C-alpha cells in the first residue's frame, strides 16, 4: 500500500479496494504506534491463503478501510441533518474506534477464539484493553481527552450508549461491509458483492418510536442493498471461510496451540501480542527444546504439516441433508475436554496419535444478525429483526435454511483414514431432535 504526504496534517494511502484513503493527524498518530503496526503481520483470513493464494491481506489494510468507510458514512449523515445536536455526541471518537476495532486480534485472526474460554484470555474485543493500556497508544489518543481510550474501548466492545455506536457494532456496522468486499477481492471470488454505496447513502439517524432515542438505521429504499450484505456473508462463509481445507488448517493450528498450552509450552498471556509468524516460531522453538511426548509431536509432526501444507484429510463429511432429524450435542460444536476425549477415542480406533482426529462443525450464530430501525417511505419507523417485516424482508425462513446449508460436519485426520458416519454420529448426536445445534 503506497502512501504519500498531502500535507503535514493528512496522509493519503492508495488502496486497491477504495482507491484513496485519507488519514487525519490523530489517525496517523495511531497508525504509527507499534500496537497498530503489528496488524501488518496479522493475516485477515488466517490460513485461507493456503487455499486462495491471494488472501494474504492483513488486519492493517482492513482497519484503514473501515476507518475510510466510517468517515464517509459520517459525512453522509451530517449532510442529511435533521436531528438534534446532542445526537452527535461522541462523533469525534467513531472514526478512531473504527480504526482500532481489531487492535486486539490474536495471531491468525479469529481461529483461537474458537477455543473454549480458559485456555485463551478472551475475545479480541476484550483483549483490546491490553493494547489500550500501552503508553504509546494512550499518547497517540491524547487529543481525545483523558477518557478517550476508555470510551473507544466501549465502542469496540459494543457497550457504548452514543447514538452513532451502530457504525462500529451492530447489524449495519461498517466492518462487515469492508471485510466482505476486501476478502472477496483478495480471494479472487465473486461472492462478496455488497452494494456499499447504496447502503451508505441509505444510512440514517432514526428515532426509535418506543424509546425516543436516536440510533443508526436505514431507509427502506436501501433494503435491497442490505440483502446484498446478508447474502454476501452467506456465500463467503460457504465458499471461503468454511472451505474444507481452510477448516482443516484452522483445526490443526488450534490443536497445536491448545496442546502447547496444555503442557506448558505456552501460557495464555503469551497469545496476546505476537504476530502470526512470531507465535509459530515461539511454539517451534520451545517444542524442540522440550523432550515431552506432546512437544515432540508438535515439533516433528504437526508444525511441519501446517507449514508444508500437508493438511489433515477429510475422513468424513456430512451435510445438512445427512443430519436431518438429528441434533449435535452442544459439547461437540465447540472445543471442550469431552469432545477431545471422543476425538482421541476415535484416534485410537484409527491408529493415530492423541490429537490427530478433529471433529469440526463450525458455528456462526450471528451470520444473519439483524436488528435495525427502518424508515418507511410513508414516514413511519419500524424495527426490522430476525422475524422480518412482511412485504419488506421475509428473513427468518430464508436465513435458517441458508445457515443450515452452509454448515458441514467434518472429521479430519492427520493421515488419510475413513470413518463411517455411524461411528461418529453415535458419539456426538443426541438421541433425537432437530438439525440445529
N, C-alpha and C positions, 0 to 999 in steps of 0.2 A: 504494500500500500504506500504509494509515493506521497510525499507531502511537501508543501512549500509555504513560506510565510507570506501572508497578505498584509499584515500589519503587526505591530507589537502586541496587540490585544487579541488577535484572532489567528487561527491556523486552519488551513484548508487541507483536507485529506481527499485524495482521489480513491473512490470506492467502486468496485466492479458492479455492485448492485444499485446503489443510489447515486452514483456519479460523484457528486460533490458534497462533502460533509464539512461543515464549519464549526470549529470548536472555539468557544469563548475563553477568556482568560482563566476563569475558575476551572473549567473543564480541562484546560491544558495542564493546570497545576495537578489535578487529579491523575491525568494520564501519565504524567512524568514521575509519579511515585513508584517505588519498587513493587508495591502491592498490586498496582494496576498493570504494570509491565509484565508481571508474572502471567497474566492472562494471554499473552502472546504464545505461551507454551502449554496451554491447556486446550486440547482439541475440542471443538464444539460438539462433535458427534462421537467422541470416544474412539471405538475401534471400527467405525463404519468405513474408514479409509481402506481397510483390508478387503472390502467388497467393492466400494466405489472409490477408486484411487484419487479422485479429485477432492474428496471430503477431508481435506487437511486444514480447512479454515478453523479459526480459533475463537475463543470467548472474547478476545480483544476486538476483532473486527465486528463481531456481533454486537458487542456493547456500544461501539461507536454508532452502529446502525440504529439501535434502539434510541440512543440519545438524539440522533437526527430525526427520527420519526416523531419523537416526543416534542421536540422544538416545532416541528411542522404542525402537529396537532394543536399545540397551544396557540400558534398563530391563527389557525382557522377558527378556533373557539373565541379568541379575542376579537376577530373581525366580525363574528356574528353578534357579539354583545348580548344585550337584553337580559342580563342577570345582575343582581345586587352586587356591590363592590366586595362584600365580605366573602362571596363565593370564591374569590381569587386568593383567599388566604392560603399561604404556603406555596403559591405558584413558583416562587424562586427556587424551591427545593426540587421540584419534579424532574427537570432535565438531569440533575445530578444523581437522583435516585435511579433514573433510567440508565445512566452511565455505569452506576455501581451495582446494579441489581444482581450481577453474577460474581461479585468480588469474592464470595465465599466458596466457590466451587472446588471440589476435590479433584485430584488428578483423573483425567479421562472423564470429566464431567459427571453425569448422573449415575454411572454404574454402581458406585459404592453406596449410594443412597438406597439401593435395593436390599442391602444387608440389614438385618434386624438391629434395632436400637440396642446399644450396649457395646458391641464391637466397634461401632463408629460414633463419633462425638455428637452427631445430629445432622439435620437437613442443612443444605448450603445457605439458606436464608438466615438460619440461626448462627451458623459458623461465621457469617459476615461480621459479627461483633468482634471477633478476634482481629480482623483487619482494621475495623473502625477504631480500635484501641491503639493502633500504631501511631507513633509520633509524626511520621511523615505524612500520613493521610489526614490526621487531625490538623496538621499545619496547612495542608492544601485546602481543607474545608473551612479554615478560619474566617474567610469572608462571609460565611453563612451564619456566623454567631456561635456562641457557646453551646447552644442546644442543637445546632445544625446536625452534627453526626448522629445524635440520638433520634432526631426527627426523620432523618434519612433512613435509618435502620427500621423505624416503624413503618415507613412507606414500603420498604423492601419486604418486610415480613407480612404485610397486609393488615397491620394493626392501626394504621393511621386513620384519623377521622376527617382529614381535609377533603373537601368536595372533589378535588382533582385526583384523588387516590386511584380511581379506576383506570387511569392511564398506565399505572405501574403494576397493579394487581387486580385481576378480575376477568370477566368474560371478554372485555374489549381491550385488554392490556396490549401495548404495542410490542412487547416481547414476542408474543405468538406470531403477529404479522411478520415481524422481522425474521425470526428463525425459520419459519416455513419457506419464505421466499429465498433466503440465503442457502438453506440446506438443499433445496431443490436445485438451485443454480450450481452449487459446487459438486453435487452428486451427479449432475447431468441428466436429471429426470424431469418429466413434465408434470409431476404430481402436485407440486406445492403452489399451484397458481392461485393467488389471492388477489382480489381487486382492491388493492391497498388505497389507491387514490379515491375511489368511491367511498370506502369505509371511512377514511379520514374526513372527507367532506361531509359525511353523514353524522359525524360525532356531534353531540350537543350536551350542554349542561342542562339537565332536566330536573324539575322539582317533583319529588315523589308526592303524589296526592295524599298518601297516608301519613307520612312523617313531616311533610312540608320542607324537607331538606333537599338540597341540590346534590346531584351526582352525575357522573358521566353516563350518557345514554346514547341512543342512536335514533335518527329519523326513519320512519317507515320506508322511505324511498331507498334506503341503504340495506334493507333486509336481504336482498339477493347477494350483496357483497358479503354480508355476514354468513350466509350459507356457504359461499365460496371458501371462507375461512374454516368452517366446520368440516367440509368435505375434503379440503386440502389436508387437514390434520389426519383424518381417517386414512387417506391414501398414503401419506408419508409414513404413518405407523405401520400400515400393512406391507408396504413395499420397501421401506428403508429402515426405519428404527427397529422393527421386529423381523427383519430379514433373518433367515435361519443362520447364516454364517456370522452375522453381527451378533446375534444372541449367543452363538457358540463361543465367540471370542470374549464376549462380556462375561459369560458364565465361568470361563477359565480364569479370567482376571480376578473376578470376585473370589473364586476359590483360592487363588494364590494369596490374596490379601487376607482373607478370612483365616486361613491356616497359619499364615505368618503372625497374625495377631494372637491366635490360639496358643501357639508355642512360644510366644515372647520374642520373636524376631523383630516385631514392631510393637509399639504401644499406640493406643488410639490417637493421642495428640500429635503423633508424627504424621498422620494423614492430612493434617491441616497445614498448608503452606508449600509443600513440594510441587514441582511441575510434573507433567506426565513422566518424562524420562528420568527425572531425579528420583521418583518413587520406585520405579522399576530397578534403577541402578542400586538404590539402597537395599532393596529386598535381595537382589542378586548378590551383593557383597556380603551381607550378613548370612544368607543361606549357605554360601560357600565356606564361610568361617565356622559354621556350626556343623557338628557331626551327627546331629539328631536325624531320626528317620524322616520326619516331615521336612526338615531343611534340605536333606539330600534329595528328596522327591521334588521339591520346588526348584532346586538348582539344576538337577540333571534331567528332569522330565517336563515340568510344567512351564517354567520360564522359556526354555528353548522352543517348546511347542508354540507358545504365544508369539515369540519374536521371529520365528521362522514360518509363521502362518500354517503350522500343522495343527489345525484346529480340531476340537472334539467333533466326532461324527454323529449324525442323526441315527440313533438306534431305533427310534420310534417317533412318529409324528401323527397327532390326532387333531382333526379339525372340529369345528363346532358340530358338524353333522355326526361325527363319530361319537361325540359326547352327549348326544340328545338323551334326555331322561336321566342324566347323572349329574351329580354335584360334587365338585372337588372340595376336599377338606380344606378348611381355612389355613391350616398349618402348611399345606402343600403349595400354596400360592406364592408366599414369600420365601424367606430363608429362616429356618428355625433348627433347633437341635433335633427335634423329632424328624423333620424332613431329612436332615443329614443322616440320621440313623437308618432310615428307609433306603436312602441312596447308597450307603455303604453296604447294606444288606444285599442290594442288587449287585454291587461291585463284586462281592464275594461269589455270588452265583455266576458272574460273567468272567471270573478270573482276573479281575482288575484290582488295583490298589485302592486304599481308602481315599475318598475324594475324587475318584476318577469317573464317577457317574453323577450326572446332574439332571434333575427334573426341572424343566423350565416352563412356566406358564405365566407369562408377563401380565401385569395388571396396570391399568391406567384408568382409575375410576372417573377422573375428570376429563376424559378425552373429549366429551361433548359438554363440558361445563357451560352453563348458560344461565345467567341471572342479570337481566339488563332492562332498563326502562326504555320504552319505545314511544316516541312522539308520533301519533297517528295523523294522517292527512287532515282529518276533521278537527284537529285541535286537542283531542283527548290524549291522555297518557295512560299506558298500560304496562304492566311488568311482564316481560317475556322470560319464562324459565323453562325447566325441562318438561313441564306439562304442555308447552306450546301455546300458541294463540290460534284459534280456529280461523281459517281463511288467510292467515299470515304466514305461520310457520308451524307445521304439524311435526314437531321434532321427536317426541318420545318413542314412538314405534320405530321410526327410521333409525334413530340413534342406537337403540338397543340392538337392532339387527346388525347394524354396521359394526358396532363394538364387538359383538359376539363373533362375527365372521372374521374380524381382524386378529383375534386371539387364536393361537395354536399351541397345544400342549406338546412339548418335545422332551425326549430323553436323549441326552448327549453322553457319549462315552469317549474317553481319550483315545482308545484304539477301537477300530471298527468291530462292532458287535450287532446282533439283532436281539430285540426284546419283544416278546409277544404282548399285545395290548392287555390281555387278561392278567399277565404277571404284574403290570403296573397299575391298572385300574383297580384291581383287588386290594391294593395297598393304599391308594390315595383318594379313592372315591367314597363318599357317603353312601349308605345302603340304598337310598332313594332320594329324589329331589329334582329340582330344575337344573338347567345347564349352568346358570350363572353362579360364580363363586362368591 
